[in-house]
Amino acid sequence: MKKLFIVNSRADSKALARFKSAYSRLSEEHPGESQIIYTEFAGHASEAAKKAAAEDDLLVIACGGDGTIHEVANALAESKTPLAVIPLGTGNDFTRSVMNEDHRSNCDICVKDVFEDNFTIKDTDLIKVTSFDRSGHKIEASSAWCLNVASIGLDTEVQLRAKGKVLAHPNSGLVRSTAYVTSALGCLFGNRKFDFKYKALRGDGKPAESVKSVFTLIAICNASYYGDGFCPAPHAKTDDGLINCCAIESVNIFRSLYLLTKYKKGRHEGYKEADVFVTTSLTVEATGSRDLNGNYDGEDFSGHKVYFECYPGALKLAVYGQ
């Protein structure tokens, strides 16, 4: 099987240097088996992956963070071309659900496994996210496939603040490693109320439509982690045909701080303010004057109404060591 490595040229500098060293060594040991593309502009990873999807007997390897993986996964969705992942980003949250810590922290092990075909290709679910404006028209720019986690509410505000910190200090490892947690604490003292309701055919048999219409956030999950290790869906599986959902009610600052510590570790289930359930599709709709702001796999989107639907086995994913 041929290999195409699509590498985010703006990935973490230390991880990128380590990757380049491993690739140089192993590509010499396996001549003619691989091609490498370093991204040069926004959307380059998606463009390269779309071209690759038309080829036979090819493995595409997304080398970067969750944003790079999102781009490539969207290009390969519903194709026969499999995707492998080499984590070179800041949070690398999706990889927490699909590989062990040795692979997450050592990109050279991933590169070696790719060249030696030490992986298993598995059918993996995707969540299709479709956004609509107030007139009911689809918003193409805010509609995409989600491989990891989509969310609406406070965590999107946190993400925007965290992105700003990283961009302001691109060479600081400390800022990169603490940006999400410090941003979360900062946003908790700001606006924590978001007006929306949600509707789903729930696996627990509870009423389809939410009773309340003011929440702190809702997370719609294919995998377990986002936001540099926050765990909204500890029981999520990427191949079960289900979406794991968690909605957190609007609460006072003291309760917010307490729930944040539980939410971080995936221990929020059972608290009355946390509505946790599984479904195959979900609609979230704004109930106030403000449209919804959200993110999927760390990429921003907006809309008045957003429809989420699980597509079982929509992506071929190469999983290491299995």
Number of C-alpha atoms within 10 A of each C-alpha: 12 14 20 21 24 26 25 24 16 15 18 19 14 10 18 21 13 14 22 14 11 17 20 10 13 17 17 11 11 11 8 10 14 19 12 14 15 15 18 12 9 9 12 19 27 21 14 19 24 20 11 18 20 12 12 11 11 19 26 27 24 27 28 24 26 26 18 25 30 23 24 26 29 19 21 23 24 15 14 17 22 21 24 25 31 27 29 30 22 19 19 24 26 25 22 19 17 19 15 12 10 10 20 20 15 16 23 21 16 25 25 16 16 23 19 11 15 15 17 14 16 17 17 21 27 29 28 18 21 21 25 19 15 12 8 11 12 16 16 11 11 20 20 19 24 29 26 26 26 28 25 26 24 23 26 23 20 22 23 16 18 22 16 14 19 20 12 11 13 14 12 12 14 10 17 21 14 14 22 26 19 15 20 21 14 12 17 20 12 11 11 21 16 24 20 25 19 21 16 20 16 19 13 11 8 11 11 14 16 16 10 12 18 20 21 22 23 27 25 28 32 30 30 26 26 28 24 19 18 20 23 31 29 19 11 20 19 22 18 14 18 23 29 24 25 21 22 23 21 20 16 11 13 10 11 21 16 11 18 19 13 17 21 18 15 18 16 24 17 9 12 10 18 19 16 21 20 20 19 18 21 22 17 22 21 21 17 13 8 12 18 23 20 25 22 28 24 23 18 17 24 19 24 23 24 25 18 24 21 23 21 17 18 22 25 23 24 24 18 20 13 9
